[in-house]
Amino acid sequence: MSAQPLGRVQSGRTRKSYEVKWNQSNRDVYISYAGWSYAGKASSAGEAMNRAEAWLYDK
């Protein structure tokens, strides 16, 4: 199964919006920052969005 789009999050510094994808089978989170950047693992879609927002905070 490939990563499914979840939504968009804003970076904390530049306020730009980035798309978030989450692969439910292996729990990988990706953000459309500089291509598709790996942002870690999450056990649920909600956690994936929170992880993406935290990853983008200083970007």
N, CA, C and O atoms as a GROMACS GRO file, in nm:
protein
  236
    1MET      N    1   0.084  -0.118   0.000
    1MET     CA    2   0.000   0.000   0.000
    1MET      C    3   0.088   0.124   0.000
    1MET      O    4   0.188   0.130   0.072
    2SER      N    5   0.054   0.221  -0.079
    2SER     CA    6   0.134   0.343  -0.085
    2SER      C    7   0.078   0.448   0.012
    2SER      O    8  -0.029   0.432   0.070
    3ALA      N    9   0.154   0.553   0.028
    3ALA     CA   10   0.114   0.660   0.119
    3ALA      C   11  -0.009   0.733   0.067
    3ALA      O   12  -0.019   0.765  -0.052
    4GLN      N   13  -0.103   0.758   0.158
    4GLN     CA   14  -0.229   0.824   0.123
    4GLN      C   15  -0.226   0.968   0.172
    4GLN      O   16  -0.178   0.994   0.283
    5PRO      N   17  -0.277   1.063   0.093
    5PRO     CA   18  -0.283   1.203   0.137
    5PRO      C   19  -0.374   1.218   0.259
    5PRO      O   20  -0.483   1.160   0.264
    6LEU      N   21  -0.329   1.295   0.358
    6LEU     CA   22  -0.408   1.319   0.478
    6LEU      C   23  -0.462   1.461   0.484
    6LEU      O   24  -0.575   1.482   0.528
    7GLY      N   25  -0.384   1.556   0.440
    7GLY     CA   26  -0.424   1.695   0.450
    7GLY      C   27  -0.302   1.786   0.436
    7GLY      O   28  -0.200   1.747   0.378
    8ARG      N   29  -0.316   1.906   0.489
    8ARG     CA   30  -0.207   2.004   0.479
    8ARG      C   31  -0.178   2.062   0.618
    8ARG      O   32  -0.267   2.073   0.702
    9VAL      N   33  -0.052   2.098   0.640
    9VAL     CA   34  -0.010   2.165   0.764
    9VAL      C   35   0.074   2.287   0.727
    9VAL      O   36   0.134   2.293   0.619
   10GLN      N   37   0.078   2.383   0.818
   10GLN     CA   38   0.157   2.505   0.796
   10GLN      C   39   0.285   2.498   0.876
   10GLN      O   40   0.288   2.444   0.986
   11SER      N   41   0.392   2.554   0.818
   11SER     CA   42   0.517   2.563   0.892
   11SER      C   43   0.504   2.675   0.994
   11SER      O   44   0.428   2.769   0.974
   12GLY      N   45   0.578   2.664   1.103
   12GLY     CA   46   0.569   2.763   1.209
   12GLY      C   47   0.633   2.896   1.173
   12GLY      O   48   0.584   3.001   1.213
   13ARG      N   49   0.740   2.892   1.098
   13ARG     CA   50   0.817   3.013   1.070
   13ARG      C   51   0.768   3.086   0.944
   13ARG      O   52   0.740   3.206   0.950
   14THR      N   53   0.758   3.017   0.834
   14THR     CA   54   0.724   3.084   0.707
   14THR      C   55   0.574   3.085   0.678
   14THR      O   56   0.530   3.155   0.588
   15ARG      N   57   0.496   3.008   0.754
   15ARG     CA   58   0.351   2.998   0.736
   15ARG      C   59   0.311   2.940   0.601
   15ARG      O   60   0.198   2.958   0.557
   16LYS      N   61   0.404   2.870   0.534
   16LYS     CA   62   0.371   2.803   0.408
   16LYS      C   63   0.298   2.673   0.440
   16LYS      O   64   0.319   2.612   0.546
   17SER      N   65   0.213   2.631   0.347
   17SER     CA   66   0.134   2.510   0.364
   17SER      C   67   0.197   2.395   0.288
   17SER      O   68   0.239   2.412   0.173
   18TYR      N   69   0.203   2.277   0.350
   18TYR     CA   70   0.262   2.159   0.289
   18TYR      C   71   0.167   2.040   0.302
   18TYR      O   72   0.096   2.027   0.402
   19GLU      N   73   0.166   1.955   0.200
   19GLU     CA   74   0.082   1.836   0.201
   19GLU      C   75   0.146   1.726   0.286
   19GLU      O   76   0.269   1.713   0.290
   20VAL      N   77   0.063   1.649   0.352
   20VAL     CA   78   0.108   1.538   0.437
   20VAL      C   79   0.053   1.408   0.382
   20VAL      O   80  -0.065   1.399   0.348
   21LYS      N   81   0.139   1.306   0.374
   21LYS     CA   82   0.096   1.172   0.336
   21LYS      C   83   0.138   1.075   0.445
   21LYS      O   84   0.240   1.094   0.512
   22TRP      N   85   0.057   0.970   0.462
   22TRP     CA   86   0.085   0.870   0.564
   22TRP      C   87   0.064   0.732   0.505
   22TRP      O   88  -0.039   0.705   0.443
   23ASN      N   89   0.160   0.644   0.523
   23ASN     CA   90   0.151   0.506   0.478
   23ASN      C   91   0.103   0.422   0.596
   23ASN      O   92   0.179   0.398   0.690
   24GLN      N   93  -0.021   0.378   0.592
   24GLN     CA   94  -0.080   0.305   0.704
   24GLN      C   95  -0.013   0.170   0.730
   24GLN      O   96  -0.007   0.126   0.845
   25SER      N   97   0.037   0.105   0.627
   25SER     CA   98   0.095  -0.028   0.646
   25SER      C   99   0.229  -0.025   0.719
   25SER      O  100   0.254  -0.111   0.804
   26ASN      N  101   0.315   0.070   0.689
   26ASN     CA  102   0.444   0.076   0.761
   26ASN      C  103   0.456   0.200   0.850
   26ASN      O  104   0.560   0.221   0.912
   27ARG      N  105   0.350   0.283   0.857
   27ARG     CA  106   0.335   0.398   0.948
   27ARG      C  107   0.428   0.515   0.918
   27ARG      O  108   0.449   0.600   1.004
   28ASP      N  109   0.485   0.522   0.797
   28ASP     CA  110   0.574   0.632   0.760
   28ASP      C  111   0.495   0.758   0.728
   28ASP      O  112   0.388   0.752   0.668
   29VAL      N  113   0.549   0.873   0.770
   29VAL     CA  114   0.488   1.004   0.744
   29VAL      C  115   0.579   1.082   0.650
   29VAL      O  116   0.700   1.086   0.670
   30TYR      N  117   0.520   1.142   0.546
   30TYR     CA  118   0.595   1.221   0.448
   30TYR      C  119   0.533   1.359   0.434
   30TYR      O  120   0.411   1.375   0.444
   31ILE      N  121   0.617   1.459   0.411
   31ILE     CA  122   0.574   1.598   0.392
   31ILE      C  123   0.629   1.649   0.260
   31ILE      O  124   0.743   1.619   0.224
   32SER      N  125   0.549   1.726   0.189
   32SER     CA  126   0.591   1.778   0.058
   32SER      C  127   0.686   1.896   0.074
   32SER      O  128   0.661   2.004   0.020
   33TYR      N  129   0.792   1.876   0.148
   33TYR     CA  130   0.894   1.978   0.175
   33TYR      C  131   1.021   1.934   0.104
   33TYR      O  132   1.076   1.829   0.135
   34ALA      N  133   1.068   2.015   0.008
   34ALA     CA  134   1.188   1.981  -0.070
   34ALA      C  135   1.172   1.843  -0.134
   34ALA      O  136   1.254   1.754  -0.112
   35GLY      N  137   1.069   1.828  -0.211
   35GLY     CA  138   1.031   1.698  -0.266
   35GLY      C  139   0.938   1.634  -0.165
   35GLY      O  140   0.844   1.698  -0.118
   36TRP      N  141   0.961   1.510  -0.132
   36TRP     CA  142   0.887   1.443  -0.025
   36TRP      C  143   0.986   1.404   0.083
   36TRP      O  144   1.069   1.316   0.063
   37SER      N  145   0.976   1.470   0.197
   37SER     CA  146   1.067   1.445   0.309
   37SER      C  147   1.005   1.350   0.409
   37SER      O  148   0.886   1.359   0.440
   38TYR      N  149   1.086   1.259   0.460
   38TYR     CA  150   1.042   1.164   0.562
   38TYR      C  151   1.038   1.235   0.697
   38TYR      O  152   1.134   1.302   0.735
   39ALA      N  153   0.926   1.222   0.769
   39ALA     CA  154   0.911   1.291   0.897
   39ALA      C  155   0.895   1.198   1.015
   39ALA      O  156   0.864   1.243   1.126
   40GLY      N  157   0.915   1.068   0.996
   40GLY     CA  158   0.907   0.974   1.107
   40GLY      C  159   0.792   0.877   1.091
   40GLY      O  160   0.740   0.857   0.981
   41LYS      N  161   0.754   0.815   1.202
   41LYS     CA  162   0.647   0.716   1.203
   41LYS      C  163   0.534   0.763   1.293
   41LYS      O  164   0.555   0.837   1.389
   42ALA      N  165   0.412   0.718   1.260
   42ALA     CA  166   0.295   0.752   1.340
   42ALA      C  167   0.199   0.634   1.340
   42ALA      O  168   0.184   0.566   1.239
   43SER      N  169   0.134   0.609   1.453
   43SER     CA  170   0.044   0.495   1.464
   43SER      C  171  -0.098   0.524   1.417
   43SER      O  172  -0.177   0.432   1.400
   44SER      N  173  -0.130   0.653   1.397
   44SER     CA  174  -0.264   0.689   1.349
   44SER      C  175  -0.254   0.812   1.259
   44SER      O  176  -0.152   0.880   1.254
   45ALA      N  177  -0.362   0.839   1.187
   45ALA     CA  178  -0.365   0.955   1.098
   45ALA      C  179  -0.351   1.085   1.178
   45ALA      O  180  -0.281   1.177   1.135
   46GLY      N  181  -0.417   1.093   1.291
   46GLY     CA  182  -0.407   1.213   1.376
   46GLY      C  183  -0.266   1.236   1.426
   46GLY      O  184  -0.217   1.349   1.426
   47GLU      N  185  -0.201   1.129   1.468
   47GLU     CA  186  -0.062   1.139   1.513
   47GLU      C  187   0.029   1.180   1.397
   47GLU      O  188   0.125   1.254   1.416
   48ALA      N  189  -0.001   1.131   1.277
   48ALA     CA  190   0.079   1.167   1.159
   48ALA      C  191   0.070   1.317   1.132
   48ALA      O  192   0.171   1.380   1.101
   49MET      N  193  -0.049   1.375   1.145
   49MET     CA  194  -0.065   1.519   1.125
   49MET      C  195   0.011   1.597   1.233
   49MET      O  196   0.076   1.698   1.203
   50ASN      N  197   0.003   1.551   1.357
   50ASN     CA  198   0.076   1.618   1.466
   50ASN      C  199   0.227   1.609   1.445
   50ASN      O  200   0.299   1.706   1.468
   51ARG      N  201   0.275   1.493   1.402
   51ARG     CA  202   0.418   1.475   1.377
   51ARG      C  203   0.465   1.566   1.264
   51ARG      O  204   0.572   1.626   1.272
   52ALA      N  205   0.382   1.576   1.159
   52ALA     CA  206   0.418   1.662   1.046
   52ALA      C  207   0.425   1.808   1.089
   52ALA      O  208   0.516   1.880   1.050
   53GLU      N  209   0.330   1.851   1.169
   53GLU     CA  210   0.330   1.989   1.218
   53GLU      C  211   0.451   2.017   1.304
   53GLU      O  212   0.513   2.123   1.292
   54ALA      N  213   0.487   1.924   1.391
   54ALA     CA  214   0.605   1.940   1.476
   54ALA      C  215   0.732   1.942   1.392
   54ALA      O  216   0.823   2.022   1.418
   55TRP      N  217   0.740   1.856   1.292
   55TRP     CA  218   0.858   1.848   1.205
   55TRP      C  219   0.878   1.980   1.130
   55TRP      O  220   0.991   2.023   1.109
   56LEU      N  221   0.767   2.043   1.091
   56LEU     CA  222   0.774   2.167   1.013
   56LEU      C  223   0.790   2.292   1.098
   56LEU      O  224   0.809   2.400   1.042
   57TYR      N  225   0.782   2.281   1.227
   57TYR     CA  226   0.775   2.399   1.314
   57TYR      C  227   0.885   2.503   1.285
   57TYR      O  228   0.854   2.622   1.277
   58ASP      N  229   1.008   2.462   1.269
   58ASP     CA  230   1.120   2.555   1.247
   58ASP      C  231   1.155   2.572   1.100
   58ASP      O  232   1.259   2.631   1.069
   59LYS      N  233   1.074   2.524   1.011
   59LYS     CA  234   1.106   2.532   0.870
   59LYS      C  235   1.032   2.647   0.804
   59LYS      O  236   1.046   2.670   0.684
   0.00000   0.00000   0.00000
